[in-house]
Amino acid sequence: MVDTEQNKKNAIAFYDMMFNKSEPMEAVRLYVGKNYIQHNPLIEDGKDGFIQYFTKMAKEYPGKSVQIRRAIAEGNFVVLHCYQQWPGGKNYAGIDILRFDEDGKIAEHWDVLQIIPKKSANENTMF
């Protein structure tokens, strides 16, 4: 039986640990299943590729942070609406989609990122 609320909590904890706390190896150990499929073209497939990428990001961008603005769960999927802040760089609005396996562990990841512009054609925020 899928526990969507627990999957949401685990997705948020995973992002906090790997992104904000810069502990990708521990995040993978705690929240990722046996197999991990990555769809972001900048990150190698599998757990090792994920760990390498976010270890590098922690060194290159100390102080980076992510805020989860929304978490939506349906079936074995969780969607996170994220505000990413990168020191010395641009900030992003992101949508991350995580698929959980039958053990409640993260098995697959997709994301879409958009730079937050300085000016907007409307008064609405991206969040």
A tleap script that builds the chain and sets N, CA, C and O, in Angstrom:
source leaprc.protein.ff14SB
mol = sequence {
  NMET VAL ASP THR GLU GLN ASN LYS LYS ASN
  ALA ILE ALA PHE TYR ASP MET MET PHE ASN
  LYS SER GLU PRO MET GLU ALA VAL ARG LEU
  TYR VAL GLY LYS ASN TYR ILE GLN HIE ASN
  PRO LEU ILE GLU ASP GLY LYS ASP GLY PHE
  ILE GLN TYR PHE THR LYS MET ALA LYS GLU
  TYR PRO GLY LYS SER VAL GLN ILE ARG ARG
  ALA ILE ALA GLU GLY ASN PHE VAL VAL LEU
  HIE CYS TYR GLN GLN TRP PRO GLY GLY LYS
  ASN TYR ALA GLY ILE ASP ILE LEU ARG PHE
  ASP GLU ASP GLY LYS ILE ALA GLU HIE TRP
  ASP VAL LEU GLN ILE ILE PRO LYS LYS SER
  ALA ASN GLU ASN THR MET CPHE
}
set mol.1.N position { 0.831 -1.191 0.000 }
set mol.1.CA position { 0.000 0.000 0.000 }
set mol.1.C position { 0.876 1.255 0.000 }
set mol.1.O position { 1.818 1.356 0.785 }
set mol.2.N position { 0.567 2.199 -0.872 }
set mol.2.CA position { 1.339 3.429 -0.994 }
set mol.2.C position { 0.934 4.398 0.110 }
set mol.2.O position { -0.254 4.642 0.321 }
set mol.3.N position { 1.915 4.946 0.810 }
set mol.3.CA position { 1.679 5.945 1.844 }
set mol.3.C position { 2.100 7.303 1.283 }
set mol.3.O position { 3.248 7.717 1.442 }
set mol.4.N position { 1.167 7.991 0.627 }
set mol.4.CA position { 1.508 9.247 -0.050 }
set mol.4.C position { 2.007 10.317 0.913 }
set mol.4.O position { 2.908 11.081 0.569 }
set mol.5.N position { 1.443 10.385 2.098 }
set mol.5.CA position { 1.889 11.396 3.065 }
set mol.5.C position { 3.325 11.129 3.516 }
set mol.5.O position { 4.117 12.062 3.650 }
set mol.6.N position { 3.662 9.857 3.751 }
set mol.6.CA position { 5.034 9.531 4.146 }
set mol.6.C position { 5.988 9.790 2.989 }
set mol.6.O position { 7.104 10.261 3.208 }
set mol.7.N position { 5.572 9.492 1.765 }
set mol.7.CA position { 6.413 9.774 0.606 }
set mol.7.C position { 6.691 11.275 0.492 }
set mol.7.O position { 7.814 11.671 0.178 }
set mol.8.N position { 5.683 12.112 0.741 }
set mol.8.CA position { 5.894 13.566 0.720 }
set mol.8.C position { 6.919 13.975 1.770 }
set mol.8.O position { 7.844 14.735 1.482 }
set mol.9.N position { 6.750 13.467 2.989 }
set mol.9.CA position { 7.699 13.791 4.062 }
set mol.9.C position { 9.113 13.346 3.695 }
set mol.9.O position { 10.078 14.073 3.934 }
set mol.10.N position { 9.235 12.149 3.113 }
set mol.10.CA position { 10.552 11.639 2.740 }
set mol.10.C position { 11.163 12.452 1.603 }
set mol.10.O position { 12.370 12.693 1.601 }
set mol.11.N position { 10.353 12.876 0.640 }
set mol.11.CA position { 10.863 13.691 -0.465 }
set mol.11.C position { 11.406 15.019 0.063 }
set mol.11.O position { 12.482 15.460 -0.342 }
set mol.12.N position { 10.668 15.646 0.956 }
set mol.12.CA position { 11.105 16.924 1.532 }
set mol.12.C position { 12.373 16.737 2.358 }
set mol.12.O position { 13.298 17.543 2.255 }
set mol.13.N position { 12.431 15.693 3.171 }
set mol.13.CA position { 13.622 15.421 3.980 }
set mol.13.C position { 14.826 15.125 3.093 }
set mol.13.O position { 15.936 15.571 3.384 }
set mol.14.N position { 14.617 14.381 2.021 }
set mol.14.CA position { 15.675 14.068 1.056 }
set mol.14.C position { 16.248 15.355 0.465 }
set mol.14.O position { 17.467 15.522 0.419 }
set mol.15.N position { 15.385 16.263 0.015 }
set mol.15.CA position { 15.852 17.518 -0.582 }
set mol.15.C position { 16.576 18.382 0.438 }
set mol.15.O position { 17.602 18.982 0.117 }
set mol.16.N position { 16.072 18.455 1.642 }
set mol.16.CA position { 16.736 19.239 2.677 }
set mol.16.C position { 18.133 18.687 2.949 }
set mol.16.O position { 19.093 19.448 3.064 }
set mol.17.N position { 18.244 17.372 3.050 }
set mol.17.CA position { 19.533 16.763 3.363 }
set mol.17.C position { 20.534 16.913 2.222 }
set mol.17.O position { 21.686 17.278 2.460 }
set mol.18.N position { 20.116 16.640 0.991 }
set mol.18.CA position { 21.087 16.672 -0.108 }
set mol.18.C position { 21.381 18.081 -0.572 }
set mol.18.O position { 22.506 18.358 -0.987 }
set mol.19.N position { 20.413 18.987 -0.518 }
set mol.19.CA position { 20.605 20.324 -1.065 }
set mol.19.C position { 21.030 21.319 0.020 }
set mol.19.O position { 22.064 21.975 -0.111 }
set mol.20.N position { 20.243 21.432 1.078 }
set mol.20.CA position { 20.529 22.428 2.119 }
set mol.20.C position { 21.670 22.016 3.042 }
set mol.20.O position { 22.526 22.834 3.379 }
set mol.21.N position { 21.681 20.775 3.444 }
set mol.21.CA position { 22.711 20.298 4.376 }
set mol.21.C position { 23.946 19.777 3.658 }
set mol.21.O position { 24.948 19.464 4.301 }
set mol.22.N position { 23.888 19.678 2.329 }
set mol.22.CA position { 25.010 19.213 1.502 }
set mol.22.C position { 25.521 17.846 1.941 }
set mol.22.O position { 26.725 17.626 2.076 }
set mol.23.N position { 24.565 16.923 2.164 }
set mol.23.CA position { 24.904 15.559 2.553 }
set mol.23.C position { 24.266 14.572 1.561 }
set mol.23.O position { 23.400 13.783 1.939 }
set mol.24.N position { 24.700 14.619 0.283 }
set mol.24.CA position { 24.050 13.756 -0.712 }
set mol.24.C position { 24.238 12.264 -0.453 }
set mol.24.O position { 23.331 11.482 -0.735 }
set mol.25.N position { 25.375 11.851 0.070 }
set mol.25.CA position { 25.608 10.432 0.319 }
set mol.25.C position { 24.651 9.911 1.395 }
set mol.25.O position { 24.089 8.824 1.260 }
set mol.26.N position { 24.474 10.680 2.442 }
set mol.26.CA position { 23.569 10.277 3.519 }
set mol.26.C position { 22.116 10.324 3.033 }
set mol.26.O position { 21.310 9.469 3.402 }
set mol.27.N position { 21.785 11.316 2.211 }
set mol.27.CA position { 20.432 11.411 1.661 }
set mol.27.C position { 20.109 10.181 0.818 }
set mol.27.O position { 19.010 9.633 0.906 }
set mol.28.N position { 21.058 9.755 0.010 }
set mol.28.CA position { 20.870 8.563 -0.817 }
set mol.28.C position { 20.731 7.332 0.077 }
set mol.28.O position { 19.856 6.496 -0.151 }
set mol.29.N position { 21.579 7.217 1.084 }
set mol.29.CA position { 21.535 6.060 1.981 }
set mol.29.C position { 20.168 5.930 2.653 }
set mol.29.O position { 19.633 4.828 2.782 }
set mol.30.N position { 19.616 7.049 3.074 }
set mol.30.CA position { 18.363 7.012 3.823 }
set mol.30.C position { 17.106 6.933 2.951 }
set mol.30.O position { 16.122 6.304 3.343 }
set mol.31.N position { 17.131 7.565 1.772 }
set mol.31.CA position { 15.875 7.769 1.041 }
set mol.31.C position { 15.797 7.162 -0.355 }
set mol.31.O position { 14.721 7.149 -0.953 }
set mol.32.N position { 16.900 6.664 -0.885 }
set mol.32.CA position { 16.892 6.141 -2.255 }
set mol.32.C position { 16.915 4.616 -2.226 }
set mol.32.O position { 17.591 4.006 -1.397 }
set mol.33.N position { 16.166 4.012 -3.146 }
set mol.33.CA position { 16.080 2.562 -3.227 }
set mol.33.C position { 17.271 1.926 -3.916 }
set mol.33.O position { 18.286 2.580 -4.159 }
set mol.34.N position { 17.138 0.631 -4.232 }
set mol.34.CA position { 18.224 -0.125 -4.861 }
set mol.34.C position { 18.646 0.481 -6.188 }
set mol.34.O position { 19.838 0.574 -6.481 }
set mol.35.N position { 17.683 0.890 -6.982 }
set mol.35.CA position { 17.959 1.468 -8.302 }
set mol.35.C position { 17.473 2.909 -8.332 }
set mol.35.O position { 16.428 3.239 -7.770 }
set mol.36.N position { 18.249 3.766 -9.000 }
set mol.36.CA position { 17.894 5.174 -9.104 }
set mol.36.C position { 18.062 5.608 -10.548 }
set mol.36.O position { 19.165 5.561 -11.094 }
set mol.37.N position { 16.976 6.027 -11.162 }
set mol.37.CA position { 16.980 6.465 -12.552 }
set mol.37.C position { 16.925 7.990 -12.563 }
set mol.37.O position { 16.046 8.593 -11.947 }
set mol.38.N position { 17.868 8.604 -13.267 }
set mol.38.CA position { 17.985 10.059 -13.319 }
set mol.38.C position { 17.638 10.549 -14.720 }
set mol.38.O position { 18.169 10.034 -15.703 }
set mol.39.N position { 16.747 11.541 -14.821 }
set mol.39.CA position { 16.362 12.098 -16.115 }
set mol.39.C position { 16.959 13.472 -16.369 }
set mol.39.O position { 16.853 13.977 -17.487 }
set mol.40.N position { 17.583 14.097 -15.377 }
set mol.40.CA position { 18.250 15.381 -15.583 }
set mol.40.C position { 19.486 15.128 -16.447 }
set mol.40.O position { 20.345 14.340 -16.052 }
set mol.41.N position { 19.605 15.776 -17.625 }
set mol.41.CA position { 20.720 15.489 -18.522 }
set mol.41.C position { 22.088 15.940 -18.008 }
set mol.41.O position { 23.109 15.579 -18.594 }
set mol.42.N position { 22.129 16.717 -16.932 }
set mol.42.CA position { 23.402 17.175 -16.372 }
set mol.42.C position { 23.971 16.218 -15.330 }
set mol.42.O position { 25.116 16.370 -14.905 }
set mol.43.N position { 23.174 15.230 -14.917 }
set mol.43.CA position { 23.577 14.322 -13.842 }
set mol.43.C position { 23.613 12.898 -14.375 }
set mol.43.O position { 22.676 12.443 -15.032 }
set mol.44.N position { 24.707 12.201 -14.084 }
set mol.44.CA position { 24.820 10.807 -14.520 }
set mol.44.C position { 23.747 9.952 -13.850 }
set mol.44.O position { 23.303 10.239 -12.738 }
set mol.45.N position { 23.351 8.916 -14.543 }
set mol.45.CA position { 22.349 7.985 -14.027 }
set mol.45.C position { 22.894 7.234 -12.811 }
set mol.45.O position { 24.102 7.029 -12.695 }
set mol.46.N position { 22.015 6.831 -11.921 }
set mol.46.CA position { 22.395 6.024 -10.769 }
set mol.46.C position { 22.745 6.846 -9.540 }
set mol.46.O position { 22.879 8.069 -9.590 }
set mol.47.N position { 22.885 6.126 -8.442 }
set mol.47.CA position { 23.159 6.776 -7.153 }
set mol.47.C position { 24.525 7.464 -7.132 }
set mol.47.O position { 24.651 8.565 -6.597 }
set mol.48.N position { 25.546 6.828 -7.708 }
set mol.48.CA position { 26.889 7.419 -7.695 }
set mol.48.C position { 26.928 8.734 -8.460 }
set mol.48.O position { 27.568 9.689 -8.021 }
set mol.49.N position { 26.250 8.791 -9.598 }
set mol.49.CA position { 26.204 10.027 -10.373 }
set mol.49.C position { 25.551 11.152 -9.596 }
set mol.49.O position { 26.011 12.293 -9.636 }
set mol.50.N position { 24.474 10.832 -8.886 }
set mol.50.CA position { 23.776 11.815 -8.058 }
set mol.50.C position { 24.702 12.332 -6.952 }
set mol.50.O position { 24.811 13.541 -6.746 }
set mol.51.N position { 25.360 11.424 -6.250 }
set mol.51.CA position { 26.257 11.811 -5.150 }
set mol.51.C position { 27.389 12.679 -5.669 }
set mol.51.O position { 27.708 13.703 -5.064 }
set mol.52.N position { 28.000 12.287 -6.778 }
set mol.52.CA position { 29.105 13.070 -7.348 }
set mol.52.C position { 28.655 14.485 -7.715 }
set mol.52.O position { 29.341 15.459 -7.405 }
set mol.53.N position { 27.512 14.591 -8.371 }
set mol.53.CA position { 27.020 15.895 -8.804 }
set mol.53.C position { 26.760 16.815 -7.612 }
set mol.53.O position { 27.209 17.961 -7.611 }
set mol.54.N position { 26.044 16.332 -6.603 }
set mol.54.CA position { 25.699 17.207 -5.482 }
set mol.54.C position { 26.859 17.426 -4.510 }
set mol.54.O position { 26.846 18.407 -3.766 }
set mol.55.N position { 27.849 16.555 -4.493 }
set mol.55.CA position { 29.080 16.820 -3.740 }
set mol.55.C position { 29.826 17.969 -4.403 }
set mol.55.O position { 30.332 18.861 -3.723 }
set mol.56.N position { 29.893 17.946 -5.730 }
set mol.56.CA position { 30.529 19.027 -6.495 }
set mol.56.C position { 29.785 20.348 -6.285 }
set mol.56.O position { 30.415 21.384 -6.074 }
set mol.57.N position { 28.452 20.318 -6.340 }
set mol.57.CA position { 27.656 21.535 -6.147 }
set mol.57.C position { 27.854 22.123 -4.748 }
set mol.57.O position { 27.871 23.343 -4.584 }
set mol.58.N position { 28.004 21.258 -3.743 }
set mol.58.CA position { 28.226 21.729 -2.372 }
set mol.58.C position { 29.548 22.493 -2.265 }
set mol.58.O position { 29.637 23.491 -1.550 }
set mol.59.N position { 30.570 22.021 -2.978 }
set mol.59.CA position { 31.882 22.680 -2.952 }
set mol.59.C position { 31.861 23.978 -3.753 }
set mol.59.O position { 32.428 24.983 -3.325 }
set mol.60.N position { 31.211 23.957 -4.913 }
set mol.60.CA position { 31.203 25.114 -5.795 }
set mol.60.C position { 30.235 26.207 -5.346 }
set mol.60.O position { 30.452 27.382 -5.642 }
set mol.61.N position { 29.171 25.834 -4.636 }
set mol.61.CA position { 28.137 26.790 -4.230 }
set mol.61.C position { 27.778 26.627 -2.749 }
set mol.61.O position { 26.643 26.279 -2.421 }
set mol.62.N position { 28.743 26.879 -1.853 }
set mol.62.CA position { 28.400 26.779 -0.427 }
set mol.62.C position { 27.312 27.808 -0.102 }
set mol.62.O position { 27.357 28.942 -0.580 }
set mol.63.N position { 26.364 27.412 0.691 }
set mol.63.CA position { 25.276 28.310 1.051 }
set mol.63.C position { 24.071 28.224 0.135 }
set mol.63.O position { 23.082 28.925 0.352 }
set mol.64.N position { 24.132 27.371 -0.892 }
set mol.64.CA position { 22.955 27.185 -1.745 }
set mol.64.C position { 21.817 26.660 -0.882 }
set mol.64.O position { 22.044 26.007 0.136 }
set mol.65.N position { 20.598 26.950 -1.298 }
set mol.65.CA position { 19.473 26.461 -0.505 }
set mol.65.C position { 18.254 26.233 -1.385 }
set mol.65.O position { 18.119 26.807 -2.465 }
set mol.66.N position { 17.380 25.383 -0.890 }
set mol.66.CA position { 16.112 25.123 -1.559 }
set mol.66.C position { 15.007 25.238 -0.522 }
set mol.66.O position { 15.139 24.780 0.613 }
set mol.67.N position { 13.924 25.857 -0.939 }
set mol.67.CA position { 12.720 25.921 -0.111 }
set mol.67.C position { 11.612 25.210 -0.873 }
set mol.67.O position { 11.350 25.505 -2.039 }
set mol.68.N position { 10.977 24.281 -0.203 }
set mol.68.CA position { 9.851 23.569 -0.810 }
set mol.68.C position { 8.609 24.420 -0.569 }
set mol.68.O position { 8.211 24.637 0.575 }
set mol.69.N position { 8.008 24.891 -1.632 }
set mol.69.CA position { 6.818 25.727 -1.516 }
set mol.69.C position { 5.536 24.895 -1.572 }
set mol.69.O position { 4.528 25.253 -0.963 }
set mol.70.N position { 5.583 23.780 -2.309 }
set mol.70.CA position { 4.433 22.883 -2.409 }
set mol.70.C position { 4.938 21.458 -2.577 }
set mol.70.O position { 5.972 21.218 -3.199 }
set mol.71.N position { 4.194 20.524 -2.014 }
set mol.71.CA position { 4.458 19.098 -2.228 }
set mol.71.C position { 3.120 18.439 -2.526 }
set mol.71.O position { 2.168 18.553 -1.753 }
set mol.72.N position { 3.064 17.756 -3.647 }
set mol.72.CA position { 1.823 17.115 -4.098 }
set mol.72.C position { 2.135 15.645 -4.324 }
set mol.72.O position { 3.131 15.312 -4.966 }
set mol.73.N position { 1.299 14.774 -3.805 }
set mol.73.CA position { 1.533 13.338 -3.960 }
set mol.73.C position { 0.299 12.662 -4.545 }
set mol.73.O position { -0.840 12.970 -4.192 }
set mol.74.N position { 0.570 11.733 -5.448 }
set mol.74.CA position { -0.486 10.904 -6.019 }
set mol.74.C position { 0.129 9.559 -6.370 }
set mol.74.O position { 1.137 9.491 -7.073 }
set mol.75.N position { -0.475 8.504 -5.883 }
set mol.75.CA position { 0.080 7.177 -6.133 }
set mol.75.C position { 1.499 7.113 -5.606 }
set mol.75.O position { 1.755 7.500 -4.465 }
set mol.76.N position { 2.424 6.631 -6.417 }
set mol.76.CA position { 3.817 6.524 -5.973 }
set mol.76.C position { 4.680 7.693 -6.481 }
set mol.76.O position { 5.902 7.574 -6.565 }
set mol.77.N position { 4.032 8.826 -6.819 }
set mol.77.CA position { 4.751 10.013 -7.278 }
set mol.77.C position { 4.582 11.160 -6.293 }
set mol.77.O position { 3.524 11.334 -5.689 }
set mol.78.N position { 5.670 11.953 -6.141 }
set mol.78.CA position { 5.630 13.194 -5.384 }
set mol.78.C position { 6.169 14.290 -6.292 }
set mol.78.O position { 7.194 14.117 -6.951 }
set mol.79.N position { 5.469 15.417 -6.320 }
set mol.79.CA position { 5.903 16.585 -7.086 }
set mol.79.C position { 6.230 17.685 -6.090 }
set mol.79.O position { 5.415 18.018 -5.229 }
set mol.80.N position { 7.435 18.253 -6.213 }
set mol.80.CA position { 7.867 19.347 -5.352 }
set mol.80.C position { 7.983 20.621 -6.178 }
set mol.80.O position { 8.592 20.616 -7.248 }
set mol.81.N position { 7.404 21.707 -5.686 }
set mol.81.CA position { 7.534 23.031 -6.292 }
set mol.81.C position { 8.561 23.761 -5.443 }
set mol.81.O position { 8.299 24.070 -4.281 }
set mol.82.N position { 9.723 24.036 -6.007 }
set mol.82.CA position { 10.882 24.471 -5.228 }
set mol.82.C position { 11.394 25.848 -5.633 }
set mol.82.O position { 11.347 26.234 -6.801 }
set mol.83.N position { 11.880 26.572 -4.642 }
set mol.83.CA position { 12.593 27.836 -4.852 }
set mol.83.C position { 14.053 27.568 -4.522 }
set mol.83.O position { 14.399 27.323 -3.367 }
set mol.84.N position { 14.912 27.616 -5.543 }
set mol.84.CA position { 16.335 27.360 -5.363 }
set mol.84.C position { 17.102 28.672 -5.373 }
set mol.84.O position { 16.939 29.494 -6.274 }
set mol.85.N position { 17.944 28.859 -4.356 }
set mol.85.CA position { 18.799 30.033 -4.273 }
set mol.85.C position { 20.255 29.591 -4.398 }
set mol.85.O position { 20.728 28.737 -3.649 }
set mol.86.N position { 20.950 30.192 -5.358 }
set mol.86.CA position { 22.344 29.850 -5.636 }
set mol.86.C position { 23.226 31.072 -5.402 }
set mol.86.O position { 23.055 32.084 -6.083 }
set mol.87.N position { 24.172 31.004 -4.449 }
set mol.87.CA position { 25.046 32.147 -4.168 }
set mol.87.C position { 25.818 32.570 -5.426 }
set mol.87.O position { 26.396 31.742 -6.131 }
set mol.88.N position { 25.810 33.857 -5.679 }
set mol.88.CA position { 26.555 34.397 -6.800 }
set mol.88.C position { 25.978 34.036 -8.154 }
set mol.88.O position { 26.577 34.336 -9.187 }
set mol.89.N position { 24.838 33.405 -8.156 }
set mol.89.CA position { 24.245 32.976 -9.416 }
set mol.89.C position { 22.800 33.393 -9.507 }
set mol.89.O position { 22.357 34.331 -8.846 }
set mol.90.N position { 22.090 32.690 -10.323 }
set mol.90.CA position { 20.685 32.981 -10.523 }
set mol.90.C position { 19.844 32.094 -9.614 }
set mol.90.O position { 20.269 31.010 -9.214 }
set mol.91.N position { 18.650 32.569 -9.295 }
set mol.91.CA position { 17.705 31.778 -8.518 }
set mol.91.C position { 16.720 31.121 -9.474 }
set mol.91.O position { 16.458 31.638 -10.560 }
set mol.92.N position { 16.182 29.988 -9.068 }
set mol.92.CA position { 15.336 29.191 -9.943 }
set mol.92.C position { 14.032 28.809 -9.279 }
set mol.92.O position { 13.953 28.638 -8.062 }
set mol.93.N position { 13.011 28.680 -10.106 }
set mol.93.CA position { 11.772 28.014 -9.730 }
set mol.93.C position { 11.864 26.632 -10.361 }
set mol.93.O position { 12.175 26.504 -11.545 }
set mol.94.N position { 11.596 25.614 -9.580 }
set mol.94.CA position { 11.746 24.254 -10.099 }
set mol.94.C position { 10.568 23.369 -9.754 }
set mol.94.O position { 9.894 23.547 -8.740 }
set mol.95.N position { 10.349 22.424 -10.622 }
set mol.95.CA position { 9.400 21.345 -10.379 }
set mol.95.C position { 10.211 20.059 -10.422 }
set mol.95.O position { 10.863 19.760 -11.422 }
set mol.96.N position { 10.168 19.314 -9.349 }
set mol.96.CA position { 10.843 18.017 -9.276 }
set mol.96.C position { 9.781 16.943 -9.132 }
set mol.96.O position { 8.850 17.069 -8.337 }
set mol.97.N position { 9.936 15.892 -9.908 }
set mol.97.CA position { 9.018 14.760 -9.842 }
set mol.97.C position { 9.817 13.551 -9.387 }
set mol.97.O position { 10.838 13.210 -9.984 }
set mol.98.N position { 9.352 12.911 -8.335 }
set mol.98.CA position { 10.023 11.737 -7.786 }
set mol.98.C position { 9.069 10.552 -7.822 }
set mol.98.O position { 7.910 10.655 -7.420 }
set mol.99.N position { 9.576 9.431 -8.309 }
set mol.99.CA position { 8.799 8.188 -8.251 }
set mol.99.C position { 9.362 7.336 -7.131 }
set mol.99.O position { 10.575 7.146 -7.034 }
set mol.100.N position { 8.481 6.823 -6.284 }
set mol.100.CA position { 8.878 5.969 -5.174 }
set mol.100.C position { 8.636 4.504 -5.544 }
set mol.100.O position { 7.684 4.181 -6.254 }
set mol.101.N position { 9.512 3.628 -5.053 }
set mol.101.CA position { 9.343 2.196 -5.305 }
set mol.101.C position { 8.383 1.589 -4.280 }
set mol.101.O position { 7.848 2.297 -3.427 }
set mol.102.N position { 8.174 0.289 -4.370 }
set mol.102.CA position { 7.226 -0.399 -3.484 }
set mol.102.C position { 7.669 -0.405 -2.017 }
set mol.102.O position { 6.868 -0.688 -1.126 }
set mol.103.N position { 8.954 -0.091 -1.767 }
set mol.103.CA position { 9.464 -0.009 -0.392 }
set mol.103.C position { 9.420 1.407 0.163 }
set mol.103.O position { 9.891 1.650 1.274 }
set mol.104.N position { 8.857 2.351 -0.604 }
set mol.104.CA position { 8.786 3.734 -0.152 }
set mol.104.C position { 10.090 4.486 -0.304 }
set mol.104.O position { 10.330 5.466 0.402 }
set mol.105.N position { 10.938 4.037 -1.219 }
set mol.105.CA position { 12.226 4.682 -1.476 }
set mol.105.C position { 12.186 5.355 -2.849 }
set mol.105.O position { 11.468 4.913 -3.746 }
set mol.106.N position { 12.961 6.423 -3.000 }
set mol.106.CA position { 13.017 7.146 -4.274 }
set mol.106.C position { 13.697 6.277 -5.320 }
set mol.106.O position { 14.778 5.738 -5.087 }
set mol.107.N position { 13.053 6.146 -6.477 }
set mol.107.CA position { 13.561 5.280 -7.536 }
set mol.107.C position { 13.844 6.030 -8.837 }
set mol.107.O position { 14.597 5.549 -9.684 }
set mol.108.N position { 13.233 7.223 -8.997 }
set mol.108.CA position { 13.358 7.919 -10.277 }
set mol.108.C position { 13.123 9.413 -10.058 }
set mol.108.O position { 12.356 9.814 -9.182 }
set mol.109.N position { 13.804 10.239 -10.881 }
set mol.109.CA position { 13.717 11.696 -10.732 }
set mol.109.C position { 13.681 12.398 -12.090 }
set mol.109.O position { 14.448 12.076 -12.997 }
set mol.110.N position { 12.770 13.365 -12.205 }
set mol.110.CA position { 12.708 14.297 -13.336 }
set mol.110.C position { 12.688 15.700 -12.745 }
set mol.110.O position { 12.215 15.884 -11.623 }
set mol.111.N position { 13.191 16.694 -13.475 }
set mol.111.CA position { 13.034 18.075 -13.024 }
set mol.111.C position { 12.947 19.037 -14.199 }
set mol.111.O position { 13.407 18.759 -15.307 }
set mol.112.N position { 12.342 20.171 -13.913 }
set mol.112.CA position { 12.240 21.272 -14.860 }
set mol.112.C position { 12.579 22.527 -14.069 }
set mol.112.O position { 11.987 22.783 -13.021 }
set mol.113.N position { 13.538 23.315 -14.571 }
set mol.113.CA position { 13.968 24.521 -13.870 }
set mol.113.C position { 13.763 25.745 -14.747 }
set mol.113.O position { 13.904 25.685 -15.968 }
set mol.114.N position { 13.427 26.856 -14.103 }
set mol.114.CA position { 13.246 28.123 -14.798 }
set mol.114.C position { 13.923 29.209 -13.982 }
set mol.114.O position { 13.692 29.318 -12.778 }
set mol.115.N position { 14.749 30.006 -14.620 }
set mol.115.CA position { 15.378 31.132 -13.939 }
set mol.115.C position { 14.296 32.127 -13.544 }
set mol.115.O position { 13.398 32.425 -14.332 }
set mol.116.N position { 14.386 32.636 -12.327 }
set mol.116.CA position { 13.445 33.651 -11.869 }
set mol.116.C position { 13.929 34.997 -12.415 }
set mol.116.O position { 15.010 35.458 -12.048 }
set mol.117.N position { 13.146 35.626 -13.281 }
set mol.117.CA position { 13.589 36.882 -13.889 }
set mol.117.C position { 13.495 38.057 -12.917 }
set mol.117.O position { 12.726 38.026 -11.957 }
set mol.118.N position { 14.280 39.075 -13.179 }
set mol.118.CA position { 14.228 40.283 -12.352 }
set mol.118.C position { 12.942 41.062 -12.589 }
set mol.118.O position { 12.429 41.704 -11.672 }
set mol.119.N position { 12.416 41.011 -13.813 }
set mol.119.CA position { 11.163 41.690 -14.154 }
set mol.119.C position { 10.160 40.679 -14.659 }
set mol.119.O position { 10.519 39.669 -15.265 }
set mol.120.N position { 8.905 40.964 -14.403 }
set mol.120.CA position { 7.829 40.076 -14.851 }
set mol.120.C position { 6.770 40.900 -15.590 }
set mol.120.O position { 6.554 42.070 -15.275 }
set mol.121.N position { 6.127 40.292 -16.553 }
set mol.121.CA position { 5.063 40.970 -17.292 }
set mol.121.C position { 3.767 41.024 -16.487 }
set mol.121.O position { 2.791 41.630 -16.931 }
set mol.122.N position { 3.744 40.393 -15.302 }
set mol.122.CA position { 2.558 40.436 -14.448 }
set mol.122.C position { 2.969 40.619 -12.991 }
set mol.122.O position { 4.157 40.587 -12.669 }
set mol.123.N position { 2.014 40.806 -12.135 }
set mol.123.CA position { 2.262 41.028 -10.706 }
set mol.123.C position { 2.311 39.732 -9.901 }
set mol.123.O position { 2.541 39.765 -8.692 }
set mol.124.N position { 2.103 38.612 -10.547 }
set mol.124.CA position { 2.103 37.324 -9.854 }
set mol.124.C position { 3.532 36.863 -9.621 }
set mol.124.O position { 4.425 37.181 -10.406 }
set mol.125.N position { 3.752 36.120 -8.555 }
set mol.125.CA position { 5.076 35.537 -8.344 }
set mol.125.C position { 5.099 34.144 -8.972 }
set mol.125.O position { 4.070 33.648 -9.431 }
set mol.126.N position { 6.245 33.534 -8.989 }
set mol.126.CA position { 6.351 32.173 -9.525 }
set mol.126.C position { 5.958 31.143 -8.471 }
set mol.126.O position { 6.003 29.937 -8.717 }
set mol.127.N position { 5.571 31.637 -7.287 }
set mol.127.CA position { 5.185 30.733 -6.207 }
set mol.127.C position { 3.844 31.095 -5.640 }
set mol.127.O position { 3.364 30.435 -4.719 }
savepdb mol mol.pdb
quit
